[in-house]
Amino acid sequence: MKDKIKFKAILLVLLVIGLVSCTNDLDTEPIVEQSLDQILDSDPNAVDGILSRIYASYALSGIDGSGSRDIQGDDAGESPFLRGIVNLQDFSADAMKNRWGDDGLDQLTTTSAWDENNKFFRYLFNRIYFTIPQCNNLLIILGNEDFENEEVVQAEVRFLRALAYYYLIDVFGKGVLSTEENFGGTDLLPEVSRTELFNYVESELLAIESQMAETPLAYGRADRAAGQMLLAKLYLNAEVYTGTQRYADALTFITRVIEDGGHILDSDFVRLFSADNNTSSEIIFPILADAVVSQSFGNTTYLVNGSLSTETMDPNDFGALQGWTGHRSSQNWYGLFGSSAIALANSNDVRASLFWTDGHNFEMNDYRTWTDGFPSTKFRNTNADGSGSSTDFSSTDFPLFRLADAYLMYAECVLRDGGGDINTALGYVNAIRSRAGADAITTSELTLDFILDERARELNFEGHRRSDLIRYGRFTGSSYIWPWKGGVANGTSIPDHYNLYPLPISAIQANPNLTQNPGF
């Protein structure tokens, strides 16, 4: 079993996740038993276990197994954080499609008919506002105690809260600002704008940068590089979020990640998405998975099992006992490696080999037909060398932040006049391509369009694509079309208000201070 931070059910007084000020109470299960004093008296290391409960909010639906749920009314299988990010960031974009036809998910995979009743919008909004009050309350409690690594632990909690707010900014663009200062109040909090949320997250990440551990205190915990990476991502998208570009600031912090974070590019691309990826030197911040101790139908189980089917492959080849016959990539991803299955097979780029082509059609004429489009085998539940036993759930950690992304962010900032050095940028991009077995490029080939395509080749199915397309002005409108965009087989224009998701109706009903995003 991996040596990693364990997800524990710690009983903590006052850790009651009531969202009276935002979404009524989300019908959450309170965790109320002992005081922190009592817990520390019996176990001096208990703070690590308490902190793991916050980390678990990003990995699990609940702490009592795959069928448990933190939020009553939200489906335990459908609602975990990572499943929401993949649904809203990847299936709504060009590279990945789901064929199940589920109400809500179908509207995401066809980028059409979005409204405030979509349950997948509610799931992610609820998860965000489940995590934030947990962090607020824990900060209050920890602030009243003395314990080892106190400043570092408090900084980690603030990072995890900032991470939740980052996705609120990116996906919904507004909400309420809940902090330890107003935690527990009965008055409904006012709506705050995207810019106000941006400014808050920026200030938090700047404040904790020097307080974060230089290296993780345990595998799976955030360190200084993770905080810097999140801040760089905030700045990279600042023009979208606030109307003011901050590429120079993004470059400053991504440079710190690259130069000071202690990470190196993994020599084996496949290992990054395999069950032994906890050994990778490239992953900056993972979301943990374990087939035994942290079972979840979200997390990478959704990516692995959802991309497999006994109709055209053997799930055991990828360490799975189940194939859910759900996800396929489209030609807008694998087409970047070649115009046919034969071209992919003949490519030197290892990333081109991570699609299942046998029995499948290159064209996605019907997104609900399993054999239309190529399943991505990027994520698997075997070790990188193919060893390991098949299990129902995945043990592959999800690389939320990794060094290759930082390299590509650096290059993009240089090309967007954020400073830096073009030769350094070229070296970073070619290091990624060399690792994959792809041909090196020249300075003249290093353009913003190339970076967007290289981000697709390298990072698709990792929760970035929608944000990337929006930053490039390619998500809405008709300047870039992909299969089934707008619900049409060949793709069609979608309106600009689709750059944000609608707030779920349940949130607006719970707090009338919240207003719907324009166009919905």
C-alpha positions, -999 to +999 in steps of 0.1 A: +000+000+000+012+035-008+029+055+019+006+085+018-016+107+040-045+085+051-081+095+050-094+091+085-128+098+101-117+121+129-143+132+154-140+169+160-162+192+181-178+220+162-168+208+128-204+212+117-206+220+080-236+242+081-240+266+052-268+288+065-251+318+050-249+303+015-268+272+005-290+267+035-273+237+051-268+213+021-281+186+045-246+178+055-237+153+082-221+171+112-190+157+128-194+164+165-178+144+193-145+155+211-127+188+215-093+192+199-077+193+233-092+159+241-080+145+207-045+158+211-043+145+246-050+110+233-030+113+201-004+141+196-004+134+159-041+137+155-039+170+136-026+151+106-057+130+106-080+159+111-063+177+081-067+145+060-105+151+063-101+183+043-080+166+017-105+138+015-131+163+004-113+166-029-111+128-033-142+112-019-179+116-017-178+106+020-155+090+045-175+058+051-169+041+018-179+046-019-216+047-010-213+074+017-218+111+010-210+143+028-239+161+013-273+146+016-293+146-016-262+145-038-255+111-054-224+094-038-211+081-071-218+111-093-209+140-070-172+137-060-150+167-068-127+151-095-157+137-113-172+172-114-140+187-127-137+162-155-174+166-164-173+204-165-138+209-179-132+180-203-166+166-214-179+202-221-149+208-244-135+193-276-115+162-266-137+140-245-173+128-249-195+106-228-221+083-244-245+074-215-271+100-223-277+108-186-297+140-181-273+167-171-242+149-184-256+147-219-260+185-219-223+188-209-209+165-235-229+183-262-223+218-248-260+226-252-292+232-232-274+243-200-297+256-172-298+260-135-314+226-129-284+206-141-274+183-112-238+183-122-236+220-117-252+216-083-228+188-074-196+209-079-211+240-063-221+220-033-187+204-030-170+237-031-192+251-004-189+219+016-151+223+016-148+260+023-167+260+057-147+229+068-115+249+062-130+280+080-140+260+111-108+241+113-088+273+111-107+287+140-102+255+161-065+252+152-059+288+160-067+281+196-042+253+201-004+248+200+009+218+181+038+208+159+041+225+125+012+248+135+019+275+109+025+250+081-008+231+088-028+264+089-012+274+056-022+241+041-058+246+052-058+281+037-044+266+004-072+240+003-097+267+008-081+288-019-082+258-042-120+255-037-124+292-044-103+289-075-127+265-091-156+287-080-140+316-099-133+295-129-165+277-133-193+299-118-176+333-116-194+344-085-206+332-051-204+343-015-172+349+004-172+327+035-142+329+058-133+322+094-143+358+101-180+353+092-182+316+099-213+305+119-233+337+113-270+334+106-272+363+082-272+355+045-239+365+030-239+390+001-229+380-034-194+388-044-180+393-079-155+373-098-129+401-093-136+402-055-131+364-053-099+367-074-085+394-051-093+373-020-076+341-034-046+361-046-042+377-011-045+343+006-019+326-016+005+355-013+001+355+025+008+318+029+036+313+003+064+316+028+045+295+054+040+265+032+064+236+037+093+236+013+086+199+006+054+180+015+052+168+052+037+136+038+029+123+003-003+139-009+000+171+011+004+205-005+037+223-002+050+257-013+053+247-050+016+237-050+006+271-036+028+288-062+013+267-090-022+277-080-013+313-078+004+311-113-028+295-127-049+323-112-027+349-128-025+330-161-063+333-164-066+368-148-076+385-180-106+361-183-114+365-146-109+402-141-104+418-175-067+426-166-039+404-179-013+393-153+011+371-174+042+387-159+030+377-125+021+342-137+056+338-151+072+350-118+054+323-098+057+295-124+094+302-125+096+296-087+077+263-092+102+252-119+134+264-103+127+259-066+101+232-063+125+202-066+105+185-093+119+170-124+102+157-156+094+120-153+112+100-179+082+077-183+050+095-194+029+064-187+039+063-151+022+097-145-012+080-149-005+046-135-011+030-101+025+036-090+025+073-099+032+081-063+069+074-072+069+101-099+091+131-094+070+152-117+037+154-098+035+186-077+001+180-061-020+148-064-055+139-055-051+106-038-068+073-047-066+039-031-086+008-041-088-004-005-088+025+020-103+053-001-128+038-025-148+062-047-168+060-078-154+094-085-117+101-085-097+081-111-120+052-109-143+073-131-115+079-156-102+043-157-134+023-156-154+048-176-130+045-205-131+007-207-156-017-221-158-055-226-173-048-260-140-039-275-112-046-249-104-065-218-105-041-187-081-065-169-054-052-193-056-019-175-060-032-139-098-029-138-125-055-131-152-033-146-157-015-179-184+012-178-186+017-216-187+055-212-159+078-223-143+082-257-120+109-270-128+127-302-106+134-333-100+168-319-076+151-295-062+121-312-063+139-345-034+160-332-013+129-336-025+118-370-054+115-394-061+078-389-057+049-365-028+038-387-011+072-383-015+070-346+000+035-345+030+047-366+036+078-345+068+080-324+049+100-298+040+077-269+010+099-262-004+088-295-004+052-284-027+059-254-059+055-274-078+022-280-084+020-317-093-017-323-130-020-332-135+018-331-142+045-357-120+075-362-150+098-368-175+103-340-207+104-361-228+094-330-214+103-296-238+077-280-223+049-300-194+033-281-174+024-311-175+060-325-143+077-312-113+062-295-113+055-257-084+071-239-062+046-221-041+074-205-053+065-170-049+029-159-049+010-127-018-011-135+017+000-126+037+016-154+053-017-163+019-034-166+021-053-133-005-053-106-038-069-097-072-058-111-095-042-087-130-026-087-116+008-077-086+027-089-054+032-069-040+057-094-036+092-080-048+122-100-020+146-109-039+179-104-006+199-108+025+186-125+057+200-139+049+196-176+020+219-171+043+244-155+067+242-185+039+249-209+026+277-187+060+293-187+062+291-225+027+306-229+036+335-206+067+343-227+047+343-259+021+366-243+048+391-235+050+382-198+088+383-197+111+353-195+133+339-221+122+324-254+151+299-256+142+287-221+106+283-231+117+264-262+138+241-240+109+234-217+086+225-246+111+203-263+119+185-230+082+175-229+082+164-265+115+145-261+101+126-232+071+116-254+093+107-283+080+135-305+102+156-327+117+188-313+104+221-327+122+253-336+118+288-323+097+298-353+073+269-346+068+280-310+036+300-312+005+304-290-015+281-313+012+255-310+011+258-272-027+253-272-023+221-292+006+209-271-014+214-240-040+192-256-015+165-265+000+166-231-028+175-206-062+164-220-083+144-196-066+163-167-092+189-161-077+219-180-093+219-215-123+242-211-103+268-192-076+267-219-101+272-247-117+301-229-084+318-223-076+314-260-111+327-270-119+293-287-146+279-264-177+299-275-186+313-309-177+297-342-140+304-345-133+268-333-157+240-338-155+204-326-178+173-330-211+177-311-204+213-300-238+229-296-255+195-300-247+192-337-227+163-351-203+186-370-204+212-343-219+247-343-214+281-326-224+284-289-233+317-272-207+336-252-225+333-219-215+296-220-180+308-208-196+305-173-219+279-159-253+289-144-255+289-106-277+259-095-312+269-086-309+253-052-282+279-043-302+308-054-333+295-035-312+291-004-297+326-006-317+352-025-286+374-025-272+353-052-282+362-088-280+341-119-252+345-144-263+364-175-279+344-203-295+317-181 
